Amino acid sequence: MQLKNVLIVVNDIERSKKFYKDIFGLEVILDNEGNVILTGGLVLQDATIWAEFIESLVIPHNNASELYFEENNIEEFAQKLDESPYDIEYVNRLMTHSWGQKVIRFYDPDGNLIEVGTP
């Protein structure tokens, strides 16, 4: 068995495609009516479709999972976030853990938690 993708729920597919392209450089592989596969194995699914599948409401900012990315030049990435046209909601701005790894945590436009750290 092999893990193929990670799916996150979004309210606006077009906004999310643009966000993940602008911020992370992810490209669309497949766009299929409310389901979008991006490079890197990230899948975006429209919140209304997801809610129908699970027969429950989607809870943004639930902090139950996070997308993790690595970036060698994290200072440049942090500056890119600050200068982006997106209203970034930070959990923590650039910080250094006691073991030396630098990380930044923030939410995407739909409240999905993202961490970017140095390798």
C-alpha positions as CSV (number, residue, x, y, z in Angstrom):
1,M,0.0,0.0,0.0
2,Q,1.2,3.5,-0.8
3,L,-0.1,6.9,0.4
4,K,-0.9,8.9,-2.7
5,N,-2.4,12.2,-1.6
6,V,-3.4,14.4,1.3
7,L,-6.8,16.2,1.0
8,I,-7.7,19.5,2.5
9,V,-11.1,21.1,2.4
10,V,-11.4,24.6,1.0
11,N,-14.3,27.1,0.5
12,D,-13.1,28.6,-2.7
13,I,-11.2,26.3,-5.1
14,E,-9.9,29.1,-7.4
15,R,-8.6,31.2,-4.4
16,S,-6.9,28.1,-3.0
17,K,-5.3,27.1,-6.3
18,K,-3.9,30.6,-6.6
19,F,-2.7,30.7,-3.0
20,Y,-0.8,27.4,-3.2
21,K,0.7,28.3,-6.6
22,D,1.8,31.8,-5.4
23,I,3.1,30.8,-2.0
24,F,4.5,27.3,-2.7
25,G,4.7,27.0,-6.4
26,L,2.3,24.0,-6.6
27,E,0.8,23.4,-10.0
28,V,-2.6,21.9,-10.9
29,I,-2.4,18.3,-12.2
30,L,-6.1,17.6,-12.4
31,D,-9.1,19.9,-12.0
32,N,-12.3,18.0,-11.7
33,E,-15.4,20.0,-10.5
34,G,-14.6,20.7,-6.9
35,N,-11.6,18.3,-6.7
36,V,-8.2,19.6,-7.6
37,I,-4.9,17.6,-7.5
38,L,-1.8,19.8,-7.1
39,T,1.8,18.8,-7.5
40,G,3.3,17.4,-4.3
41,G,0.3,15.2,-3.6
42,L,-2.0,18.0,-2.2
43,V,-5.7,17.7,-3.1
44,L,-8.1,20.5,-2.6
45,Q,-11.8,19.6,-2.2
46,D,-14.7,22.0,-2.2
47,A,-16.2,22.3,1.3
48,T,-19.8,21.6,0.1
49,I,-18.7,18.3,-1.5
50,W,-16.8,17.2,1.6
51,A,-19.7,18.1,3.9
52,E,-22.0,16.0,1.7
53,F,-19.6,13.0,1.9
54,I,-19.1,13.1,5.7
55,E,-22.6,14.5,6.4
56,S,-21.1,17.0,8.8
57,L,-19.9,20.6,8.9
58,V,-16.3,21.4,8.2
59,I,-14.6,23.0,11.1
60,P,-11.8,25.5,10.1
61,H,-8.9,26.3,12.4
62,N,-9.4,22.9,14.2
63,N,-5.6,22.5,14.5
64,A,-6.0,18.7,14.2
65,S,-3.5,18.4,11.3
66,E,-1.0,20.5,9.4
67,L,0.7,20.6,6.1
68,Y,4.5,20.5,6.5
69,F,6.9,22.0,3.9
70,E,10.6,22.4,4.1
71,E,12.5,25.5,2.8
72,N,16.3,26.0,2.9
73,N,16.0,29.8,2.7
74,I,13.3,30.3,5.3
75,E,14.1,34.0,5.9
76,E,13.4,34.7,2.3
77,F,10.2,32.7,2.5
78,A,9.1,34.6,5.6
79,Q,9.6,37.8,3.8
80,K,7.6,36.5,0.8
81,L,4.7,35.8,3.2
82,D,4.9,39.2,4.7
83,E,4.9,40.9,1.3
84,S,2.3,38.6,-0.3
85,P,-1.2,40.0,-1.1
86,Y,-2.7,37.5,1.2
87,D,-3.9,38.4,4.7
88,I,-1.7,35.7,6.4
89,E,-2.9,34.7,9.9
90,Y,0.2,33.5,11.8
91,V,0.3,31.0,14.5
92,N,4.0,31.9,15.0
93,R,6.2,34.0,12.9
94,L,9.7,32.8,12.1
95,M,11.2,31.2,15.3
96,T,14.0,28.8,16.1
97,H,13.4,25.7,18.1
98,S,15.8,24.6,20.9
99,W,17.2,21.9,18.5
100,G,18.1,24.6,15.9
101,Q,15.3,24.2,13.3
102,K,13.7,27.4,12.1
103,V,9.9,27.3,11.5
104,I,7.0,29.5,10.7
105,R,3.3,28.5,11.1
106,F,0.3,30.0,9.6
107,Y,-3.2,29.2,8.2
108,D,-4.2,29.1,4.6
109,P,-7.2,31.2,3.6
110,D,-9.5,28.3,4.8
111,G,-8.0,27.8,8.2
112,N,-5.8,24.8,7.3
113,L,-2.6,24.9,9.4
114,I,0.7,25.0,7.6
115,E,4.2,24.7,8.9
116,V,7.3,25.6,6.9
117,G,10.6,24.6,8.4
118,T,14.3,24.3,7.6
119,P,15.4,20.7,6.7
